[in-house]
Amino acid sequence: MAISINEKRCPQNHPCPAVRVCPTQAIIQSGFKAPTVDQNKCVDCGKCIRYCPMGVFSFAS
Ligand code: SF4
């Protein structure tokens, strides 16, 4: 599995709440831009999916 990011859903106007809950610091956000995920660090825990109110994160199908 891998985490997929739907940038269109991200309002890009606030710090991504998922950055601080990710247990492996796999989520990178530059300024208020849509975040990216370092798939090498990600452990597929799914926390980011639950923490993002906009539904930006999902498991890639
Ligand atoms: S699934 Fe877990 S480890 Fe992977 S980016 Fe999301 S919060 Fe981080």
Backbone and ligand atoms as CSV (ligand in chain L), in Angstrom:
chain,resi,resn,atom,element,x,y,z
A,1,MET,N,N,0.844,-1.190,0.000
A,1,MET,CA,C,0.000,0.000,0.000
A,1,MET,C,C,0.885,1.248,0.000
A,2,ALA,N,N,0.343,2.325,-0.439
A,2,ALA,CA,C,1.041,3.609,-0.398
A,2,ALA,C,C,0.019,4.710,-0.148
A,3,ILE,N,N,0.485,5.792,0.435
A,3,ILE,CA,C,-0.391,6.931,0.675
A,3,ILE,C,C,-0.421,7.797,-0.574
A,4,SER,N,N,-1.629,8.147,-0.974
A,4,SER,CA,C,-1.824,9.017,-2.137
A,4,SER,C,C,-2.320,10.369,-1.642
A,5,ILE,N,N,-1.923,11.444,-2.326
A,5,ILE,CA,C,-2.319,12.800,-1.921
A,5,ILE,C,C,-3.109,13.448,-3.040
A,6,ASN,N,N,-4.305,13.920,-2.720
A,6,ASN,CA,C,-5.121,14.654,-3.695
A,6,ASN,C,C,-4.946,16.150,-3.417
A,7,GLU,N,N,-3.982,16.753,-4.146
A,7,GLU,CA,C,-3.639,18.168,-3.908
A,7,GLU,C,C,-4.838,19.091,-4.072
A,8,LYS,N,N,-5.743,18.725,-4.961
A,8,LYS,CA,C,-6.895,19.602,-5.242
A,8,LYS,C,C,-7.758,19.796,-3.993
A,9,ARG,N,N,-7.723,18.827,-3.098
A,9,ARG,CA,C,-8.550,18.911,-1.891
A,9,ARG,C,C,-7.903,19.771,-0.814
A,10,CYS,N,N,-6.601,20.060,-0.970
A,10,CYS,CA,C,-5.887,20.792,0.086
A,10,CYS,C,C,-6.051,22.307,-0.110
A,11,PRO,N,N,-6.595,23.025,0.867
A,11,PRO,CA,C,-6.786,24.477,0.723
A,11,PRO,C,C,-5.469,25.256,0.732
A,12,GLN,N,N,-4.389,24.579,1.164
A,12,GLN,CA,C,-3.041,25.187,1.146
A,12,GLN,C,C,-3.023,26.560,1.810
A,13,ASN,N,N,-3.660,26.665,2.968
A,13,ASN,CA,C,-3.663,27.952,3.681
A,13,ASN,C,C,-3.412,27.769,5.185
A,14,HIS,N,N,-2.958,26.556,5.583
A,14,HIS,CA,C,-2.660,26.356,7.000
A,14,HIS,C,C,-1.648,25.222,7.142
A,15,PRO,N,N,-1.014,25.130,8.315
A,15,PRO,CA,C,-0.068,24.021,8.538
A,15,PRO,C,C,-0.826,22.689,8.511
A,16,CYS,N,N,-0.300,21.709,7.823
A,16,CYS,CA,C,-0.961,20.404,7.709
A,16,CYS,C,C,-0.961,19.696,9.064
A,17,PRO,N,N,-2.135,19.409,9.613
A,17,PRO,CA,C,-2.205,18.759,10.930
A,17,PRO,C,C,-1.603,17.358,10.943
A,18,ALA,N,N,-1.527,16.726,9.773
A,18,ALA,CA,C,-1.017,15.352,9.714
A,18,ALA,C,C,0.498,15.304,9.907
A,19,VAL,N,N,1.165,16.418,9.647
A,19,VAL,CA,C,2.634,16.441,9.767
A,19,VAL,C,C,3.054,16.043,11.180
A,20,ARG,N,N,2.368,16.594,12.185
A,20,ARG,CA,C,2.808,16.317,13.567
A,20,ARG,C,C,2.299,14.976,14.100
A,21,VAL,N,N,1.320,14.340,13.452
A,21,VAL,CA,C,0.857,13.042,13.958
A,21,VAL,C,C,1.569,11.876,13.285
A,22,CYS,N,N,2.248,12.154,12.172
A,22,CYS,CA,C,2.913,11.054,11.469
A,22,CYS,C,C,4.044,10.493,12.336
A,23,PRO,N,N,3.985,9.205,12.679
A,23,PRO,CA,C,4.966,8.623,13.601
A,23,PRO,C,C,6.366,8.511,13.006
A,24,THR,N,N,6.476,8.650,11.682
A,24,THR,CA,C,7.791,8.479,11.048
A,24,THR,C,C,8.279,9.747,10.347
A,25,GLN,N,N,7.581,10.881,10.637
A,25,GLN,CA,C,7.966,12.146,9.978
A,25,GLN,C,C,8.072,11.963,8.463
A,26,ALA,N,N,7.155,11.231,7.891
A,26,ALA,CA,C,7.178,10.960,6.440
A,26,ALA,C,C,6.484,12.056,5.645
A,27,ILE,N,N,5.729,12.929,6.356
A,27,ILE,CA,C,4.975,13.960,5.652
A,27,ILE,C,C,5.776,15.270,5.652
A,28,ILE,N,N,5.980,15.802,4.461
A,28,ILE,CA,C,6.759,17.026,4.305
A,28,ILE,C,C,5.853,18.113,3.755
A,29,GLN,N,N,5.861,19.284,4.405
A,29,GLN,CA,C,5.080,20.416,3.891
A,29,GLN,C,C,5.986,21.636,3.784
A,30,SER,N,N,6.055,22.207,2.601
A,30,SER,CA,C,6.838,23.422,2.380
A,30,SER,C,C,5.886,24.613,2.471
A,31,GLY,N,N,6.071,25.449,3.502
A,31,GLY,CA,C,5.147,26.558,3.722
A,31,GLY,C,C,3.748,26.003,3.963
A,32,PHE,N,N,2.739,26.532,3.265
A,32,PHE,CA,C,1.369,26.021,3.379
A,32,PHE,C,C,0.975,25.222,2.138
A,33,LYS,N,N,2.000,24.814,1.342
A,33,LYS,CA,C,1.671,24.058,0.123
A,33,LYS,C,C,1.120,22.681,0.489
A,34,ALA,N,N,0.532,22.003,-0.471
A,34,ALA,CA,C,0.043,20.640,-0.250
A,34,ALA,C,C,1.234,19.766,0.156
A,35,PRO,N,N,1.050,18.923,1.166
A,35,PRO,CA,C,2.162,18.102,1.641
A,35,PRO,C,C,2.525,16.990,0.662
A,36,THR,N,N,3.718,16.439,0.863
A,36,THR,CA,C,4.144,15.257,0.126
A,36,THR,C,C,4.501,14.183,1.145
A,37,VAL,N,N,4.527,12.927,0.699
A,37,VAL,CA,C,4.848,11.811,1.604
A,37,VAL,C,C,6.107,11.110,1.115
A,38,ASP,N,N,7.062,10.935,2.030
A,38,ASP,CA,C,8.249,10.138,1.724
A,38,ASP,C,C,7.843,8.678,1.900
A,39,GLN,N,N,7.585,8.010,0.773
A,39,GLN,CA,C,7.075,6.634,0.834
A,39,GLN,C,C,8.083,5.675,1.465
A,40,ASN,N,N,9.349,6.061,1.480
A,40,ASN,CA,C,10.358,5.199,2.115
A,40,ASN,C,C,10.226,5.213,3.632
A,41,LYS,N,N,9.682,6.310,4.162
A,41,LYS,CA,C,9.517,6.432,5.619
A,41,LYS,C,C,8.131,5.967,6.069
A,42,CYS,N,N,7.168,6.099,5.177
A,42,CYS,CA,C,5.778,5.798,5.547
A,42,CYS,C,C,5.603,4.330,5.947
A,43,VAL,N,N,4.848,4.109,7.029
A,43,VAL,CA,C,4.585,2.737,7.497
A,43,VAL,C,C,3.109,2.365,7.341
A,44,ASP,N,N,2.394,3.137,6.517
A,44,ASP,CA,C,0.979,2.817,6.214
A,44,ASP,C,C,0.098,2.711,7.447
A,45,CYS,N,N,0.327,3.560,8.443
A,45,CYS,CA,C,-0.497,3.482,9.658
A,45,CYS,C,C,-1.878,4.108,9.436
A,46,GLY,N,N,-1.943,5.026,8.456
A,46,GLY,CA,C,-3.232,5.637,8.142
A,46,GLY,C,C,-3.614,6.827,9.015
A,47,LYS,N,N,-2.738,7.227,9.952
A,47,LYS,CA,C,-3.091,8.357,10.825
A,47,LYS,C,C,-3.396,9.623,10.020
A,48,CYS,N,N,-2.611,9.892,8.997
A,48,CYS,CA,C,-2.794,11.105,8.204
A,48,CYS,C,C,-4.185,11.110,7.558
A,49,ILE,N,N,-4.644,9.964,7.151
A,49,ILE,CA,C,-5.964,9.868,6.519
A,49,ILE,C,C,-7.032,10.321,7.520
A,50,ARG,N,N,-6.874,9.902,8.764
A,50,ARG,CA,C,-7.853,10.242,9.800
A,50,ARG,C,C,-7.727,11.693,10.253
A,51,TYR,N,N,-6.498,12.262,10.192
A,51,TYR,CA,C,-6.277,13.594,10.739
A,51,TYR,C,C,-6.592,14.724,9.774
A,52,CYS,N,N,-6.550,14.425,8.494
A,52,CYS,CA,C,-6.809,15.505,7.538
A,52,CYS,C,C,-8.315,15.682,7.334
A,53,PRO,N,N,-8.871,16.841,7.727
A,53,PRO,CA,C,-10.335,17.050,7.616
A,53,PRO,C,C,-10.805,17.188,6.168
A,54,MET,N,N,-9.852,17.363,5.232
A,54,MET,CA,C,-10.240,17.616,3.835
A,54,MET,C,C,-10.183,16.358,2.988
A,55,GLY,N,N,-9.732,15.256,3.594
A,55,GLY,CA,C,-9.667,14.027,2.805
A,55,GLY,C,C,-8.572,14.051,1.750
A,56,VAL,N,N,-7.476,14.742,2.058
A,56,VAL,CA,C,-6.378,14.841,1.082
A,56,VAL,C,C,-5.616,13.518,0.975
A,57,PHE,N,N,-5.486,12.815,2.106
A,57,PHE,CA,C,-4.714,11.583,2.137
A,57,PHE,C,C,-5.632,10.375,1.931
A,58,SER,N,N,-5.151,9.405,1.208
A,58,SER,CA,C,-5.882,8.140,1.063
A,58,SER,C,C,-4.885,7.047,0.698
A,59,PHE,N,N,-5.290,5.797,0.893
A,59,PHE,CA,C,-4.444,4.697,0.449
A,59,PHE,C,C,-4.622,4.568,-1.064
A,60,ALA,N,N,-3.504,4.580,-1.780
A,60,ALA,CA,C,-3.557,4.449,-3.245
A,60,ALA,C,C,-4.120,3.075,-3.592
A,61,SER,N,N,-5.080,3.052,-4.532
A,61,SER,CA,C,-5.733,1.766,-4.873
A,61,SER,C,C,-4.969,1.066,-5.985
L,1,SF4,S1,S,0.264,6.507,6.743
L,1,SF4,FE1,FE,1.183,6.942,8.729
L,1,SF4,S2,S,3.384,6.862,8.384
L,1,SF4,FE2,FE,2.391,7.069,6.388
L,1,SF4,S3,S,2.363,9.287,5.970
L,1,SF4,FE3,FE,0.414,8.743,6.916
L,1,SF4,S4,S,0.718,9.122,9.102
L,1,SF4,FE4,FE,2.752,9.003,8.155
